[in-house]
């Protein structure tokens, strides 16, 4: 197998590092968290005691 020059290893490292950083940044900013709204609020329980 032919050996690669060090400059090409450096460019490959920089390329994949930048690709990884861009992917992480896009994932961070494109993720939208939509909280679930509680449609049925808990009703207060009133105990009616029948003795």
mmCIF entry with sequence, helices, sheets and N, C-alpha, C, O atoms, coordinates in Angstrom:
data_MODEL
# 
_entry.id   MODEL 
# 
_entity.id                         1 
_entity.type                       polymer 
_entity.pdbx_number_of_molecules   1 
# 
_entity_poly.entity_id                      1 
_entity_poly.type                           'polypeptide(L)' 
_entity_poly.nstd_linkage                   no 
_entity_poly.nstd_monomer                   no 
_entity_poly.pdbx_seq_one_letter_code       
;(UNK)(UNK)(UNK)(UNK)(UNK)(UNK)(UNK)(UNK)(UNK)(UNK)(UNK)(UNK)(UNK)(UNK)(UNK)(UNK)
(UNK)(UNK)(UNK)(UNK)(UNK)(UNK)(UNK)(UNK)(UNK)(UNK)(UNK)(UNK)(UNK)(UNK)(UNK)(UNK)
(UNK)(UNK)(UNK)(UNK)(UNK)(UNK)(UNK)(UNK)(UNK)(UNK)(UNK)(UNK)(UNK)(UNK)(UNK)(UNK)
(UNK)(UNK)(UNK)
;
_entity_poly.pdbx_seq_one_letter_code_can   XXXXXXXXXXXXXXXXXXXXXXXXXXXXXXXXXXXXXXXXXXXXXXXXXXX 
_entity_poly.pdbx_strand_id                 A 
# 
loop_
_entity_poly_seq.entity_id 
_entity_poly_seq.num 
_entity_poly_seq.mon_id 
_entity_poly_seq.hetero 
1 1  UNK n 
1 2  UNK n 
1 3  UNK n 
1 4  UNK n 
1 5  UNK n 
1 6  UNK n 
1 7  UNK n 
1 8  UNK n 
1 9  UNK n 
1 10 UNK n 
1 11 UNK n 
1 12 UNK n 
1 13 UNK n 
1 14 UNK n 
1 15 UNK n 
1 16 UNK n 
1 17 UNK n 
1 18 UNK n 
1 19 UNK n 
1 20 UNK n 
1 21 UNK n 
1 22 UNK n 
1 23 UNK n 
1 24 UNK n 
1 25 UNK n 
1 26 UNK n 
1 27 UNK n 
1 28 UNK n 
1 29 UNK n 
1 30 UNK n 
1 31 UNK n 
1 32 UNK n 
1 33 UNK n 
1 34 UNK n 
1 35 UNK n 
1 36 UNK n 
1 37 UNK n 
1 38 UNK n 
1 39 UNK n 
1 40 UNK n 
1 41 UNK n 
1 42 UNK n 
1 43 UNK n 
1 44 UNK n 
1 45 UNK n 
1 46 UNK n 
1 47 UNK n 
1 48 UNK n 
1 49 UNK n 
1 50 UNK n 
1 51 UNK n 
# 
_struct_asym.id          A 
_struct_asym.entity_id   1 
# 
_struct_conf.conf_type_id            HELX_P 
_struct_conf.id                      HELX_P1 
_struct_conf.pdbx_PDB_helix_id       AA1 
_struct_conf.beg_label_comp_id       UNK 
_struct_conf.beg_label_asym_id       A 
_struct_conf.beg_label_seq_id        6 
_struct_conf.pdbx_beg_PDB_ins_code   ? 
_struct_conf.end_label_comp_id       UNK 
_struct_conf.end_label_asym_id       A 
_struct_conf.end_label_seq_id        30 
_struct_conf.pdbx_end_PDB_ins_code   ? 
_struct_conf.beg_auth_comp_id        UNK 
_struct_conf.beg_auth_asym_id        A 
_struct_conf.beg_auth_seq_id         6 
_struct_conf.end_auth_comp_id        UNK 
_struct_conf.end_auth_asym_id        A 
_struct_conf.end_auth_seq_id         30 
_struct_conf.pdbx_PDB_helix_class    1 
_struct_conf.details                 ? 
_struct_conf.pdbx_PDB_helix_length   25 
# 
_struct_conf_type.id          HELX_P 
_struct_conf_type.criteria    ? 
_struct_conf_type.reference   ? 
# 
loop_
_atom_site.group_PDB 
_atom_site.id 
_atom_site.type_symbol 
_atom_site.label_atom_id 
_atom_site.label_alt_id 
_atom_site.label_comp_id 
_atom_site.label_asym_id 
_atom_site.label_entity_id 
_atom_site.label_seq_id 
_atom_site.pdbx_PDB_ins_code 
_atom_site.Cartn_x 
_atom_site.Cartn_y 
_atom_site.Cartn_z 
_atom_site.occupancy 
_atom_site.B_iso_or_equiv 
_atom_site.pdbx_formal_charge 
_atom_site.auth_seq_id 
_atom_site.auth_comp_id 
_atom_site.auth_asym_id 
_atom_site.auth_atom_id 
_atom_site.pdbx_PDB_model_num 
ATOM 1   N N  . UNK A 1 1  ? 0.841   -1.183 0.000  1.00 0.00 ? 1  UNK A N  1 
ATOM 2   C CA . UNK A 1 1  ? 0.000   0.000  0.000  1.00 0.00 ? 1  UNK A CA 1 
ATOM 3   C C  . UNK A 1 1  ? 0.885   1.245  0.000  1.00 0.00 ? 1  UNK A C  1 
ATOM 4   O O  . UNK A 1 1  ? 1.877   1.303  0.726  1.00 0.00 ? 1  UNK A O  1 
ATOM 5   N N  . UNK A 1 2  ? 0.534   2.219  -0.797 1.00 0.00 ? 2  UNK A N  1 
ATOM 6   C CA . UNK A 1 2  ? 1.357   3.434  -0.825 1.00 0.00 ? 2  UNK A CA 1 
ATOM 7   C C  . UNK A 1 2  ? 1.158   4.250  0.448  1.00 0.00 ? 2  UNK A C  1 
ATOM 8   O O  . UNK A 1 2  ? 0.070   4.306  1.020  1.00 0.00 ? 2  UNK A O  1 
ATOM 9   N N  . UNK A 1 3  ? 2.240   4.870  0.862  1.00 0.00 ? 3  UNK A N  1 
ATOM 10  C CA . UNK A 1 3  ? 2.158   5.692  2.063  1.00 0.00 ? 3  UNK A CA 1 
ATOM 11  C C  . UNK A 1 3  ? 1.692   7.093  1.695  1.00 0.00 ? 3  UNK A C  1 
ATOM 12  O O  . UNK A 1 3  ? 1.948   7.593  0.600  1.00 0.00 ? 3  UNK A O  1 
ATOM 13  N N  . UNK A 1 4  ? 1.000   7.709  2.649  1.00 0.00 ? 4  UNK A N  1 
ATOM 14  C CA . UNK A 1 4  ? 0.490   9.053  2.403  1.00 0.00 ? 4  UNK A CA 1 
ATOM 15  C C  . UNK A 1 4  ? 1.455   10.076 2.989  1.00 0.00 ? 4  UNK A C  1 
ATOM 16  O O  . UNK A 1 4  ? 2.115   9.823  3.997  1.00 0.00 ? 4  UNK A O  1 
ATOM 17  N N  . UNK A 1 5  ? 1.522   11.205 2.357  1.00 0.00 ? 5  UNK A N  1 
ATOM 18  C CA . UNK A 1 5  ? 2.369   12.282 2.867  1.00 0.00 ? 5  UNK A CA 1 
ATOM 19  C C  . UNK A 1 5  ? 1.740   12.852 4.139  1.00 0.00 ? 5  UNK A C  1 
ATOM 20  O O  . UNK A 1 5  ? 0.519   12.807 4.291  1.00 0.00 ? 5  UNK A O  1 
ATOM 21  N N  . UNK A 1 6  ? 2.555   13.390 5.059  1.00 0.00 ? 6  UNK A N  1 
ATOM 22  C CA . UNK A 1 6  ? 1.992   13.929 6.309  1.00 0.00 ? 6  UNK A CA 1 
ATOM 23  C C  . UNK A 1 6  ? 0.994   15.056 6.092  1.00 0.00 ? 6  UNK A C  1 
ATOM 24  O O  . UNK A 1 6  ? 0.071   15.229 6.888  1.00 0.00 ? 6  UNK A O  1 
ATOM 25  N N  . UNK A 1 7  ? 1.173   15.830 5.015  1.00 0.00 ? 7  UNK A N  1 
ATOM 26  C CA . UNK A 1 7  ? 0.245   16.935 4.789  1.00 0.00 ? 7  UNK A CA 1 
ATOM 27  C C  . UNK A 1 7  ? -1.147  16.403 4.486  1.00 0.00 ? 7  UNK A C  1 
ATOM 28  O O  . UNK A 1 7  ? -2.136  17.029 4.867  1.00 0.00 ? 7  UNK A O  1 
ATOM 29  N N  . UNK A 1 8  ? -1.249  15.276 3.817  1.00 0.00 ? 8  UNK A N  1 
ATOM 30  C CA . UNK A 1 8  ? -2.576  14.744 3.524  1.00 0.00 ? 8  UNK A CA 1 
ATOM 31  C C  . UNK A 1 8  ? -3.223  14.175 4.786  1.00 0.00 ? 8  UNK A C  1 
ATOM 32  O O  . UNK A 1 8  ? -4.444  14.240 4.930  1.00 0.00 ? 8  UNK A O  1 
ATOM 33  N N  . UNK A 1 9  ? -2.417  13.612 5.711  1.00 0.00 ? 9  UNK A N  1 
ATOM 34  C CA . UNK A 1 9  ? -2.985  13.167 6.988  1.00 0.00 ? 9  UNK A CA 1 
ATOM 35  C C  . UNK A 1 9  ? -3.524  14.367 7.754  1.00 0.00 ? 9  UNK A C  1 
ATOM 36  O O  . UNK A 1 9  ? -4.585  14.298 8.374  1.00 0.00 ? 9  UNK A O  1 
ATOM 37  N N  . UNK A 1 10 ? -2.785  15.458 7.703  1.00 0.00 ? 10 UNK A N  1 
ATOM 38  C CA . UNK A 1 10 ? -3.218  16.661 8.406  1.00 0.00 ? 10 UNK A CA 1 
ATOM 39  C C  . UNK A 1 10 ? -4.503  17.220 7.801  1.00 0.00 ? 10 UNK A C  1 
ATOM 40  O O  . UNK A 1 10 ? -5.404  17.634 8.531  1.00 0.00 ? 10 UNK A O  1 
ATOM 41  N N  . UNK A 1 11 ? -4.591  17.234 6.495  1.00 0.00 ? 11 UNK A N  1 
ATOM 42  C CA . UNK A 1 11 ? -5.809  17.753 5.866  1.00 0.00 ? 11 UNK A CA 1 
ATOM 43  C C  . UNK A 1 11 ? -6.995  16.835 6.137  1.00 0.00 ? 11 UNK A C  1 
ATOM 44  O O  . UNK A 1 11 ? -8.112  17.310 6.341  1.00 0.00 ? 11 UNK A O  1 
ATOM 45  N N  . UNK A 1 12 ? -6.763  15.524 6.141  1.00 0.00 ? 12 UNK A N  1 
ATOM 46  C CA . UNK A 1 12 ? -7.851  14.602 6.465  1.00 0.00 ? 12 UNK A CA 1 
ATOM 47  C C  . UNK A 1 12 ? -8.324  14.806 7.901  1.00 0.00 ? 12 UNK A C  1 
ATOM 48  O O  . UNK A 1 12 ? -9.525  14.819 8.171  1.00 0.00 ? 12 UNK A O  1 
ATOM 49  N N  . UNK A 1 13 ? -7.380  14.963 8.814  1.00 0.00 ? 13 UNK A N  1 
ATOM 50  C CA . UNK A 1 13 ? -7.735  15.197 10.219 1.00 0.00 ? 13 UNK A CA 1 
ATOM 51  C C  . UNK A 1 13 ? -8.539  16.489 10.368 1.00 0.00 ? 13 UNK A C  1 
ATOM 52  O O  . UNK A 1 13 ? -9.559  16.518 11.058 1.00 0.00 ? 13 UNK A O  1 
ATOM 53  N N  . UNK A 1 14 ? -8.075  17.548 9.720  1.00 0.00 ? 14 UNK A N  1 
ATOM 54  C CA . UNK A 1 14 ? -8.790  18.820 9.810  1.00 0.00 ? 14 UNK A CA 1 
ATOM 55  C C  . UNK A 1 14 ? -10.171 18.734 9.163  1.00 0.00 ? 14 UNK A C  1 
ATOM 56  O O  . UNK A 1 14 ? -11.139 19.295 9.676  1.00 0.00 ? 14 UNK A O  1 
ATOM 57  N N  . UNK A 1 15 ? -10.254 18.037 8.047  1.00 0.00 ? 15 UNK A N  1 
ATOM 58  C CA . UNK A 1 15 ? -11.534 17.902 7.352  1.00 0.00 ? 15 UNK A CA 1 
ATOM 59  C C  . UNK A 1 15 ? -12.556 17.184 8.223  1.00 0.00 ? 15 UNK A C  1 
ATOM 60  O O  . UNK A 1 15 ? -13.681 17.658 8.383  1.00 0.00 ? 15 UNK A O  1 
ATOM 61  N N  . UNK A 1 16 ? -12.168 16.040 8.786  1.00 0.00 ? 16 UNK A N  1 
ATOM 62  C CA . UNK A 1 16 ? -13.120 15.280 9.588  1.00 0.00 ? 16 UNK A CA 1 
ATOM 63  C C  . UNK A 1 16 ? -13.396 15.954 10.933 1.00 0.00 ? 16 UNK A C  1 
ATOM 64  O O  . UNK A 1 16 ? -14.489 15.813 11.482 1.00 0.00 ? 16 UNK A O  1 
ATOM 65  N N  . UNK A 1 17 ? -12.423 16.679 11.461 1.00 0.00 ? 17 UNK A N  1 
ATOM 66  C CA . UNK A 1 17 ? -12.674 17.429 12.696 1.00 0.00 ? 17 UNK A CA 1 
ATOM 67  C C  . UNK A 1 17 ? -13.687 18.542 12.452 1.00 0.00 ? 17 UNK A C  1 
ATOM 68  O O  . UNK A 1 17 ? -14.594 18.749 13.257 1.00 0.00 ? 17 UNK A O  1 
ATOM 69  N N  . UNK A 1 18 ? -13.534 19.249 11.354 1.00 0.00 ? 18 UNK A N  1 
ATOM 70  C CA . UNK A 1 18 ? -14.482 20.308 11.037 1.00 0.00 ? 18 UNK A CA 1 
ATOM 71  C C  . UNK A 1 18 ? -15.861 19.733 10.723 1.00 0.00 ? 18 UNK A C  1 
ATOM 72  O O  . UNK A 1 18 ? -16.879 20.313 11.098 1.00 0.00 ? 18 UNK A O  1 
ATOM 73  N N  . UNK A 1 19 ? -15.890 18.607 10.042 1.00 0.00 ? 19 UNK A N  1 
ATOM 74  C CA . UNK A 1 19 ? -17.164 17.954 9.754  1.00 0.00 ? 19 UNK A CA 1 
ATOM 75  C C  . UNK A 1 19 ? -17.867 17.545 11.047 1.00 0.00 ? 19 UNK A C  1 
ATOM 76  O O  . UNK A 1 19 ? -19.080 17.709 11.180 1.00 0.00 ? 19 UNK A O  1 
ATOM 77  N N  . UNK A 1 20 ? -17.107 17.017 11.988 1.00 0.00 ? 20 UNK A N  1 
ATOM 78  C CA . UNK A 1 20 ? -17.670 16.624 13.279 1.00 0.00 ? 20 UNK A CA 1 
ATOM 79  C C  . UNK A 1 20 ? -18.187 17.838 14.045 1.00 0.00 ? 20 UNK A C  1 
ATOM 80  O O  . UNK A 1 20 ? -19.280 17.797 14.611 1.00 0.00 ? 20 UNK A O  1 
ATOM 81  N N  . UNK A 1 21 ? -17.409 18.914 14.066 1.00 0.00 ? 21 UNK A N  1 
ATOM 82  C CA . UNK A 1 21 ? -17.836 20.121 14.776 1.00 0.00 ? 21 UNK A CA 1 
ATOM 83  C C  . UNK A 1 21 ? -19.085 20.735 14.146 1.00 0.00 ? 21 UNK A C  1 
ATOM 84  O O  . UNK A 1 21 ? -19.996 21.158 14.857 1.00 0.00 ? 21 UNK A O  1 
ATOM 85  N N  . UNK A 1 22 ? -19.128 20.783 12.837 1.00 0.00 ? 22 UNK A N  1 
ATOM 86  C CA . UNK A 1 22 ? -20.302 21.344 12.161 1.00 0.00 ? 22 UNK A CA 1 
ATOM 87  C C  . UNK A 1 22 ? -21.533 20.499 12.438 1.00 0.00 ? 22 UNK A C  1 
ATOM 88  O O  . UNK A 1 22 ? -22.622 21.032 12.650 1.00 0.00 ? 22 UNK A O  1 
ATOM 89  N N  . UNK A 1 23 ? -21.363 19.177 12.437 1.00 0.00 ? 23 UNK A N  1 
ATOM 90  C CA . UNK A 1 23 ? -22.486 18.292 12.733 1.00 0.00 ? 23 UNK A CA 1 
ATOM 91  C C  . UNK A 1 23 ? -22.990 18.500 14.156 1.00 0.00 ? 23 UNK A C  1 
ATOM 92  O O  . UNK A 1 23 ? -24.199 18.549 14.383 1.00 0.00 ? 23 UNK A O  1 
ATOM 93  N N  . UNK A 1 24 ? -22.082 18.622 15.108 1.00 0.00 ? 24 UNK A N  1 
ATOM 94  C CA . UNK A 1 24 ? -22.486 18.839 16.505 1.00 0.00 ? 24 UNK A CA 1 
ATOM 95  C C  . UNK A 1 24 ? -23.179 20.182 16.682 1.00 0.00 ? 24 UNK A C  1 
ATOM 96  O O  . UNK A 1 24 ? -24.177 20.281 17.397 1.00 0.00 ? 24 UNK A O  1 
ATOM 97  N N  . UNK A 1 25 ? -22.658 21.203 16.038 1.00 0.00 ? 25 UNK A N  1 
ATOM 98  C CA . UNK A 1 25 ? -23.256 22.534 16.163 1.00 0.00 ? 25 UNK A CA 1 
ATOM 99  C C  . UNK A 1 25 ? -24.643 22.564 15.531 1.00 0.00 ? 25 UNK A C  1 
ATOM 100 O O  . UNK A 1 25 ? -25.574 23.133 16.103 1.00 0.00 ? 25 UNK A O  1 
ATOM 101 N N  . UNK A 1 26 ? -24.787 21.958 14.357 1.00 0.00 ? 26 UNK A N  1 
ATOM 102 C CA . UNK A 1 26 ? -26.100 21.925 13.718 1.00 0.00 ? 26 UNK A CA 1 
ATOM 103 C C  . UNK A 1 26 ? -27.089 21.121 14.543 1.00 0.00 ? 26 UNK A C  1 
ATOM 104 O O  . UNK A 1 26 ? -28.255 21.499 14.657 1.00 0.00 ? 26 UNK A O  1 
ATOM 105 N N  . UNK A 1 27 ? -26.638 20.023 15.113 1.00 0.00 ? 27 UNK A N  1 
ATOM 106 C CA . UNK A 1 27 ? -27.518 19.216 15.946 1.00 0.00 ? 27 UNK A CA 1 
ATOM 107 C C  . UNK A 1 27 ? -27.955 19.998 17.176 1.00 0.00 ? 27 UNK A C  1 
ATOM 108 O O  . UNK A 1 27 ? -29.099 19.877 17.616 1.00 0.00 ? 27 UNK A O  1 
ATOM 109 N N  . UNK A 1 28 ? -27.066 20.790 17.727 1.00 0.00 ? 28 UNK A N  1 
ATOM 110 C CA . UNK A 1 28 ? -27.393 21.567 18.923 1.00 0.00 ? 28 UNK A CA 1 
ATOM 111 C C  . UNK A 1 28 ? -28.415 22.655 18.613 1.00 0.00 ? 28 UNK A C  1 
ATOM 112 O O  . UNK A 1 28 ? -29.360 22.851 19.377 1.00 0.00 ? 28 UNK A O  1 
ATOM 113 N N  . UNK A 1 29 ? -28.234 23.362 17.505 1.00 0.00 ? 29 UNK A N  1 
ATOM 114 C CA . UNK A 1 29 ? -29.099 24.490 17.218 1.00 0.00 ? 29 UNK A CA 1 
ATOM 115 C C  . UNK A 1 29 ? -30.381 24.103 16.494 1.00 0.00 ? 29 UNK A C  1 
ATOM 116 O O  . UNK A 1 29 ? -31.352 24.859 16.541 1.00 0.00 ? 29 UNK A O  1 
ATOM 117 N N  . UNK A 1 30 ? -30.421 22.956 15.829 1.00 0.00 ? 30 UNK A N  1 
ATOM 118 C CA . UNK A 1 30 ? -31.622 22.568 15.098 1.00 0.00 ? 30 UNK A CA 1 
ATOM 119 C C  . UNK A 1 30 ? -32.588 21.757 15.945 1.00 0.00 ? 30 UNK A C  1 
ATOM 120 O O  . UNK A 1 30 ? -33.732 21.545 15.541 1.00 0.00 ? 30 UNK A O  1 
ATOM 121 N N  . UNK A 1 31 ? -32.154 21.303 17.101 1.00 0.00 ? 31 UNK A N  1 
ATOM 122 C CA . UNK A 1 31 ? -33.026 20.497 17.952 1.00 0.00 ? 31 UNK A CA 1 
ATOM 123 C C  . UNK A 1 31 ? -34.014 21.400 18.660 1.00 0.00 ? 31 UNK A C  1 
ATOM 124 O O  . UNK A 1 31 ? -33.628 22.359 19.328 1.00 0.00 ? 31 UNK A O  1 
ATOM 125 N N  . UNK A 1 32 ? -35.301 21.086 18.510 1.00 0.00 ? 32 UNK A N  1 
ATOM 126 C CA . UNK A 1 32 ? -36.336 21.881 19.160 1.00 0.00 ? 32 UNK A CA 1 
ATOM 127 C C  . UNK A 1 32 ? -37.049 21.000 20.174 1.00 0.00 ? 32 UNK A C  1 
ATOM 128 O O  . UNK A 1 32 ? -37.597 19.951 19.835 1.00 0.00 ? 32 UNK A O  1 
ATOM 129 N N  . UNK A 1 33 ? -37.032 21.443 21.408 1.00 0.00 ? 33 UNK A N  1 
ATOM 130 C CA . UNK A 1 33 ? -37.709 20.713 22.466 1.00 0.00 ? 33 UNK A CA 1 
ATOM 131 C C  . UNK A 1 33 ? -39.069 21.335 22.680 1.00 0.00 ? 33 UNK A C  1 
ATOM 132 O O  . UNK A 1 33 ? -39.182 22.508 23.037 1.00 0.00 ? 33 UNK A O  1 
ATOM 133 N N  . UNK A 1 34 ? -40.106 20.538 22.460 1.00 0.00 ? 34 UNK A N  1 
ATOM 134 C CA . UNK A 1 34 ? -41.459 21.021 22.680 1.00 0.00 ? 34 UNK A CA 1 
ATOM 135 C C  . UNK A 1 34 ? -42.000 20.365 23.943 1.00 0.00 ? 34 UNK A C  1 
ATOM 136 O O  . UNK A 1 34 ? -42.313 19.174 23.944 1.00 0.00 ? 34 UNK A O  1 
ATOM 137 N N  . UNK A 1 35 ? -42.109 21.133 25.009 1.00 0.00 ? 35 UNK A N  1 
ATOM 138 C CA . UNK A 1 35 ? -42.603 20.527 26.250 1.00 0.00 ? 35 UNK A CA 1 
ATOM 139 C C  . UNK A 1 35 ? -44.063 20.116 26.119 1.00 0.00 ? 35 UNK A C  1 
ATOM 140 O O  . UNK A 1 35 ? -44.861 20.783 25.460 1.00 0.00 ? 35 UNK A O  1 
ATOM 141 N N  . UNK A 1 36 ? -44.382 19.026 26.751 1.00 0.00 ? 36 UNK A N  1 
ATOM 142 C CA . UNK A 1 36 ? -45.761 18.549 26.712 1.00 0.00 ? 36 UNK A CA 1 
ATOM 143 C C  . UNK A 1 36 ? -46.614 19.433 27.615 1.00 0.00 ? 36 UNK A C  1 
ATOM 144 O O  . UNK A 1 36 ? -46.293 19.656 28.782 1.00 0.00 ? 36 UNK A O  1 
ATOM 145 N N  . UNK A 1 37 ? -47.696 19.924 27.052 1.00 0.00 ? 37 UNK A N  1 
ATOM 146 C CA . UNK A 1 37 ? -48.599 20.734 27.859 1.00 0.00 ? 37 UNK A CA 1 
ATOM 147 C C  . UNK A 1 37 ? -49.604 19.803 28.516 1.00 0.00 ? 37 UNK A C  1 
ATOM 148 O O  . UNK A 1 37 ? -50.140 18.888 27.891 1.00 0.00 ? 37 UNK A O  1 
ATOM 149 N N  . UNK A 1 38 ? -49.836 20.056 29.756 1.00 0.00 ? 38 UNK A N  1 
ATOM 150 C CA . UNK A 1 38 ? -50.764 19.222 30.506 1.00 0.00 ? 38 UNK A CA 1 
ATOM 151 C C  . UNK A 1 38 ? -52.180 19.682 30.181 1.00 0.00 ? 38 UNK A C  1 
ATOM 152 O O  . UNK A 1 38 ? -52.610 20.736 30.648 1.00 0.00 ? 38 UNK A O  1 
ATOM 153 N N  . UNK A 1 39 ? -52.909 18.902 29.385 1.00 0.00 ? 39 UNK A N  1 
ATOM 154 C CA . UNK A 1 39 ? -54.252 19.304 28.980 1.00 0.00 ? 39 UNK A CA 1 
ATOM 155 C C  . UNK A 1 39 ? -55.262 19.059 30.096 1.00 0.00 ? 39 UNK A C  1 
ATOM 156 O O  . UNK A 1 39 ? -56.268 19.763 30.184 1.00 0.00 ? 39 UNK A O  1 
ATOM 157 N N  . UNK A 1 40 ? -55.006 18.078 30.944 1.00 0.00 ? 40 UNK A N  1 
ATOM 158 C CA . UNK A 1 40 ? -55.915 17.790 32.051 1.00 0.00 ? 40 UNK A CA 1 
ATOM 159 C C  . UNK A 1 40 ? -55.240 18.160 33.361 1.00 0.00 ? 40 UNK A C  1 
ATOM 160 O O  . UNK A 1 40 ? -54.538 17.342 33.956 1.00 0.00 ? 40 UNK A O  1 
ATOM 161 N N  . UNK A 1 41 ? -55.448 19.377 33.807 1.00 0.00 ? 41 UNK A N  1 
ATOM 162 C CA . UNK A 1 41 ? -54.822 19.722 35.088 1.00 0.00 ? 41 UNK A CA 1 
ATOM 163 C C  . UNK A 1 41 ? -55.464 18.915 36.213 1.00 0.00 ? 41 UNK A C  1 
ATOM 164 O O  . UNK A 1 41 ? -56.649 18.584 36.171 1.00 0.00 ? 41 UNK A O  1 
ATOM 165 N N  . UNK A 1 42 ? -54.663 18.615 37.197 1.00 0.00 ? 42 UNK A N  1 
ATOM 166 C CA . UNK A 1 42 ? -55.180 17.815 38.309 1.00 0.00 ? 42 UNK A CA 1 
ATOM 167 C C  . UNK A 1 42 ? -56.233 18.608 39.072 1.00 0.00 ? 42 UNK A C  1 
ATOM 168 O O  . UNK A 1 42 ? -56.027 19.762 39.448 1.00 0.00 ? 42 UNK A O  1 
ATOM 169 N N  . UNK A 1 43 ? -57.361 17.953 39.286 1.00 0.00 ? 43 UNK A N  1 
ATOM 170 C CA . UNK A 1 43 ? -58.417 18.597 40.056 1.00 0.00 ? 43 UNK A CA 1 
ATOM 171 C C  . UNK A 1 43 ? -58.164 18.342 41.532 1.00 0.00 ? 43 UNK A C  1 
ATOM 172 O O  . UNK A 1 43 ? -57.665 17.289 41.927 1.00 0.00 ? 43 UNK A O  1 
ATOM 173 N N  . UNK A 1 44 ? -58.517 19.317 42.321 1.00 0.00 ? 44 UNK A N  1 
ATOM 174 C CA . UNK A 1 44 ? -58.373 19.131 43.759 1.00 0.00 ? 44 UNK A CA 1 
ATOM 175 C C  . UNK A 1 44 ? -59.387 18.104 44.226 1.00 0.00 ? 44 UNK A C  1 
ATOM 176 O O  . UNK A 1 44 ? -60.560 18.153 43.856 1.00 0.00 ? 44 UNK A O  1 
ATOM 177 N N  . UNK A 1 45 ? -58.924 17.188 45.029 1.00 0.00 ? 45 UNK A N  1 
ATOM 178 C CA . UNK A 1 45 ? -59.806 16.140 45.519 1.00 0.00 ? 45 UNK A CA 1 
ATOM 179 C C  . UNK A 1 45 ? -60.489 16.633 46.792 1.00 0.00 ? 45 UNK A C  1 
ATOM 180 O O  . UNK A 1 45 ? -59.843 16.953 47.790 1.00 0.00 ? 45 UNK A O  1 
ATOM 181 N N  . UNK A 1 46 ? -61.787 16.682 46.724 1.00 0.00 ? 46 UNK A N  1 
ATOM 182 C CA . UNK A 1 46 ? -62.562 17.049 47.898 1.00 0.00 ? 46 UNK A CA 1 
ATOM 183 C C  . UNK A 1 46 ? -63.183 15.776 48.454 1.00 0.00 ? 46 UNK A C  1 
ATOM 184 O O  . UNK A 1 46 ? -63.942 15.085 47.775 1.00 0.00 ? 46 UNK A O  1 
ATOM 185 N N  . UNK A 1 47 ? -62.850 15.491 49.675 1.00 0.00 ? 47 UNK A N  1 
ATOM 186 C CA . UNK A 1 47 ? -63.388 14.294 50.306 1.00 0.00 ? 47 UNK A CA 1 
ATOM 187 C C  . UNK A 1 47 ? -64.726 14.636 50.964 1.00 0.00 ? 47 UNK A C  1 
ATOM 188 O O  . UNK A 1 47 ? -64.819 15.548 51.786 1.00 0.00 ? 47 UNK A O  1 
ATOM 189 N N  . UNK A 1 48 ? -65.734 13.899 50.589 1.00 0.00 ? 48 UNK A N  1 
ATOM 190 C CA . UNK A 1 48 ? -67.040 14.078 51.201 1.00 0.00 ? 48 UNK A CA 1 
ATOM 191 C C  . UNK A 1 48 ? -67.239 12.904 52.150 1.00 0.00 ? 48 UNK A C  1 
ATOM 192 O O  . UNK A 1 48 ? -67.409 11.763 51.720 1.00 0.00 ? 48 UNK A O  1 
ATOM 193 N N  . UNK A 1 49 ? -67.216 13.197 53.426 1.00 0.00 ? 49 UNK A N  1 
ATOM 194 C CA . UNK A 1 49 ? -67.332 12.139 54.425 1.00 0.00 ? 49 UNK A CA 1 
ATOM 195 C C  . UNK A 1 49 ? -68.809 11.920 54.753 1.00 0.00 ? 49 UNK A C  1 
ATOM 196 O O  . UNK A 1 49 ? -69.527 12.840 55.146 1.00 0.00 ? 49 UNK A O  1 
ATOM 197 N N  . UNK A 1 50 ? -69.225 10.696 54.579 1.00 0.00 ? 50 UNK A N  1 
ATOM 198 C CA . UNK A 1 50 ? -70.607 10.352 54.927 1.00 0.00 ? 50 UNK A CA 1 
ATOM 199 C C  . UNK A 1 50 ? -70.558 9.386  56.092 1.00 0.00 ? 50 UNK A C  1 
ATOM 200 O O  . UNK A 1 50 ? -70.211 8.217  55.921 1.00 0.00 ? 50 UNK A O  1 
ATOM 201 N N  . UNK A 1 51 ? -70.900 9.861  57.261 1.00 0.00 ? 51 UNK A N  1 
ATOM 202 C CA . UNK A 1 51 ? -70.865 9.008  58.458 1.00 0.00 ? 51 UNK A CA 1 
ATOM 203 C C  . UNK A 1 51 ? -72.232 8.427  58.707 1.00 0.00 ? 51 UNK A C  1 
ATOM 204 O O  . UNK A 1 51 ? -72.421 7.679  59.667 1.00 0.00 ? 51 UNK A O  1 
# 
